[in-house]
Amino acid sequence: MEAWDVVVIGAGAAGLLAATHAAERHRKTLLLEKNRKPGVKILMSGGTRCNLTQATDRRGIVAAFGAQGRFLHSALAALDPQALVALVEAEGVATKVEPTGKIFPASDRAADVLAALLNRLNRSGCQVVFDMPCQAIAHDPAQGFRLTTGSGTIWARRVIVTTGGRSYPGCGTNGDGYAWAAQWGHTIIPCRPALTPITVAAAWVAGLKGVTVSDVGVEVVERAPGGRRGQVLAQGRGSMLFTHFGVSGPVVLNVSRAVSGHARPTDLELRCNFAPDLAAAELDGQWRELAASAGGRAVSSVFPAVVPRRLAAALLDQAGVPGDQRLAELAAPARRRLIDHILALALPISGTLGFEKAEVTAGGVSLNEVDSRTLESKLVPGLFLAGEVLDLDGPIGGYNFQAAFSTGWLAGGSV
Ligand SMILES: Cc1cc2nc3c(=O)[nH]c(=O)nc-3n(C[C@H](O)[C@H](O)[C@H](O)COP(=O)(O)OP(=O)(O)OC[C@H]3O[C@@H](n4cnc5c(N)ncnc54)[C@H](O)[C@@H]3O)c2cc1C
């Protein structure tokens, strides 16, 4: 019976680097993957371009994860964004920084990033087995870990669980790691889809399918009785895309965890400001001036330039203002109603597209029970956890991969 120093379960971002680092440190390492190939999410990420990290330093990554961020200090000290970029570039894959700070391979091919990671893994001496789901793990303090797979039992002195979350379950990520951690007494913070599109209960929105607005301010707001303004649960600013079911795009994905984590998502609305640099009084003043100086112009022609034509037509429709109405004839209440639709359109939320289309999982193995300096479980000696299986989820922009790569690298360096 062969006993491995280390078995890493899951060949995603975290597992590939955990296995590489452990094997480079001369640990006899086996990497088990359920799928027929590694890094499925790396290949599909960033629209198959792979936004591998963000052009920032450790502090920038920590800040992006909010309260959870401080858990990442040691992992980022082991592998920060610059070190990750250097690792990929050392394998001959050049990278580029886009204006949003997102870092991609210069080729725009996620496959190149995966190839770089696999090159390094292959040199490390790690053994990799695909199409081999780990079905169960038992721990015996004297003998180590006994892993049950489809083709028999494997023994390991140490195990690194990098099985990811529950999002895109078709990729092999259906939460196996949570069940194992829970069986040993780990607290699992309830999982919710994060970075997932939001569905809207307003049929007219489907007519805007395909419309992109590059700079929208959004707020997820609890609807208060009597039309009063409710509590703001999340807010953001960035690009938005209308779809046949509702809305998507970076700004929507970033606020979606407030919807998926809410007990009654149908009590929420998405307030959209399509001209976030304009105050209502400013727009009102501009239109009043125009009504005096060029009152014959159609209302539809004086919309802020940042509002796409199809969206402007829909907003006019929703506000009950004919687009060809002359500005001089636009009464004050209608003008205010229209401005309200441009600067604070309230879209009734029906929910999200859930785990099926979530880029990450919020929740997971509680960080309180994992030593952030090593990623070893505080409950089970020899058990390490890295990547999305942990209760860590960040915004769009390469932050989630950076957290997975850094925690994977640190775990591989700790075994
Ligand atoms: C469509 C999409 C686009 C994304 N784009 C980006 C992006 O551009 N930038 C970014 O930063 N983040 C992006 N993400 C998020 C990013 O993919 C994750 O944060 C990251 O993959 C998490 O890495 P991980 O190694 O923890 O888990 P995963 O990459 O999910 O890997 C887990 C692995 O474990 C395997 N596994 C699970 N259970 C078992 C088992 N029982 N036995 C053996 N193997 C098992 C799975 O098959 C999988 O290969 C995207 C996600 C999606 C879904």
The ligand as an SDF file (V2000), in Angstrom:
LIG
                    3D

 53 58  0  0  0  0  0  0  0  0999 V2000
  -17.4800   31.4030  -15.6610 C   0  0  0  0  0  0  0  0  0  0  0  0
  -16.4570   31.8010  -14.6290 C   0  0  0  0  0  0  0  0  0  0  0  0
  -15.5600   32.8200  -14.9140 C   0  0  0  0  0  0  0  0  0  0  0  0
  -14.6310   33.2170  -13.9450 C   0  0  0  0  0  0  0  0  0  0  0  0
  -13.7460   34.1880  -14.2640 N   0  0  0  0  0  0  0  0  0  0  0  0
  -12.8310   34.5870  -13.3410 C   0  0  0  0  0  0  0  0  0  0  0  0
  -11.8320   35.5450  -13.6730 C   0  0  0  0  0  0  0  0  0  0  0  0
  -11.6900   35.9580  -14.8370 O   0  0  0  0  0  0  0  0  0  0  0  0
  -10.9960   35.9560  -12.6700 N   0  0  0  0  0  0  0  0  0  0  0  0
  -11.0760   35.4490  -11.3840 C   0  0  0  0  0  0  0  0  0  0  0  0
  -10.3040   35.8720  -10.5280 O   0  0  0  0  0  0  0  0  0  0  0  0
  -11.9750   34.5060  -11.0630 N   0  0  0  0  0  0  0  0  0  0  0  0
  -12.8300   34.0500  -12.0240 C   0  0  0  0  0  0  0  0  0  0  0  0
  -13.7220   33.0720  -11.6980 N   0  0  0  0  0  0  0  0  0  0  0  0
  -13.6560   32.4860  -10.3380 C   0  0  0  0  0  0  0  0  0  0  0  0
  -12.5350   31.4430  -10.2830 C   0  0  0  0  0  0  0  0  0  0  0  0
  -12.7360   30.5070  -11.3230 O   0  0  0  0  0  0  0  0  0  0  0  0
  -12.5110   30.7480   -8.9210 C   0  0  0  0  0  0  0  0  0  0  0  0
  -12.3360   31.7320   -7.9150 O   0  0  0  0  0  0  0  0  0  0  0  0
  -11.3800   29.7380   -8.8310 C   0  0  0  0  0  0  0  0  0  0  0  0
  -11.4870   28.7990   -9.8910 O   0  0  0  0  0  0  0  0  0  0  0  0
  -11.3700   29.0040   -7.5050 C   0  0  0  0  0  0  0  0  0  0  0  0
  -10.2920   28.1090   -7.5320 O   0  0  0  0  0  0  0  0  0  0  0  0
  -10.3090   26.7460   -6.7140 P   0  0  0  0  0  0  0  0  0  0  0  0
   -9.0590   26.0400   -7.0920 O   0  0  0  0  0  0  0  0  0  0  0  0
  -10.5780   27.0050   -5.2970 O   0  0  0  0  0  0  0  0  0  0  0  0
  -11.5580   25.9320   -7.2560 O   0  0  0  0  0  0  0  0  0  0  0  0
  -11.8610   25.3910   -8.7140 P   0  0  0  0  0  0  0  0  0  0  0  0
  -11.0990   26.1390   -9.7340 O   0  0  0  0  0  0  0  0  0  0  0  0
  -13.3300   25.3720   -8.8240 O   0  0  0  0  0  0  0  0  0  0  0  0
  -11.2850   23.9090   -8.6940 O   0  0  0  0  0  0  0  0  0  0  0  0
  -11.8160   22.8850   -7.9190 C   0  0  0  0  0  0  0  0  0  0  0  0
  -11.4580   21.5670   -8.5630 C   0  0  0  0  0  0  0  0  0  0  0  0
  -11.7510   20.5000   -7.6680 O   0  0  0  0  0  0  0  0  0  0  0  0
  -12.2850   19.4220   -8.4150 C   0  0  0  0  0  0  0  0  0  0  0  0
  -13.0510   18.5700   -7.5030 N   0  0  0  0  0  0  0  0  0  0  0  0
  -14.1810   18.8850   -6.8320 C   0  0  0  0  0  0  0  0  0  0  0  0
  -14.5850   17.8400   -6.0770 N   0  0  0  0  0  0  0  0  0  0  0  0
  -13.6790   16.8490   -6.2730 C   0  0  0  0  0  0  0  0  0  0  0  0
  -13.5500   15.5270   -5.7730 C   0  0  0  0  0  0  0  0  0  0  0  0
  -14.4620   15.0020   -4.9450 N   0  0  0  0  0  0  0  0  0  0  0  0
  -12.4940   14.7690   -6.1890 N   0  0  0  0  0  0  0  0  0  0  0  0
  -11.5730   15.2740   -7.0570 C   0  0  0  0  0  0  0  0  0  0  0  0
  -11.6590   16.5220   -7.5720 N   0  0  0  0  0  0  0  0  0  0  0  0
  -12.6930   17.3120   -7.1700 C   0  0  0  0  0  0  0  0  0  0  0  0
  -13.1480   20.1200   -9.4620 C   0  0  0  0  0  0  0  0  0  0  0  0
  -13.4340   19.2590  -10.5290 O   0  0  0  0  0  0  0  0  0  0  0  0
  -12.2560   21.3010   -9.8370 C   0  0  0  0  0  0  0  0  0  0  0  0
  -11.3720   20.9650  -10.8770 O   0  0  0  0  0  0  0  0  0  0  0  0
  -14.6220   32.6070  -12.6650 C   0  0  0  0  0  0  0  0  0  0  0  0
  -15.5030   31.5750  -12.3930 C   0  0  0  0  0  0  0  0  0  0  0  0
  -16.4040   31.1540  -13.3630 C   0  0  0  0  0  0  0  0  0  0  0  0
  -17.3340   30.0250  -13.0470 C   0  0  0  0  0  0  0  0  0  0  0  0
  1  2  1  0
  2  3  1  0
  2 52  2  0
  3  4  2  0
  4  5  1  0
  4 50  1  0
  5  6  2  0
  6  7  1  0
  6 13  1  0
  7  8  2  0
  7  9  1  0
  9 10  1  0
 10 11  2  0
 10 12  1  0
 12 13  2  0
 13 14  1  0
 14 15  1  0
 14 50  1  0
 15 16  1  0
 16 17  1  0
 16 18  1  0
 18 19  1  0
 18 20  1  0
 20 21  1  0
 20 22  1  0
 22 23  1  0
 23 24  1  0
 24 25  2  0
 24 26  1  0
 24 27  1  0
 27 28  1  0
 28 29  2  0
 28 30  1  0
 28 31  1  0
 31 32  1  0
 32 33  1  0
 33 34  1  0
 33 48  1  0
 34 35  1  0
 35 36  1  0
 35 46  1  0
 36 37  1  0
 36 45  1  0
 37 38  2  0
 38 39  1  0
 39 40  1  0
 39 45  2  0
 40 41  1  0
 40 42  2  0
 42 43  1  0
 43 44  2  0
 44 45  1  0
 46 47  1  0
 46 48  1  0
 48 49  1  0
 50 51  2  0
 51 52  1  0
 52 53  1  0
M  END
$$$$
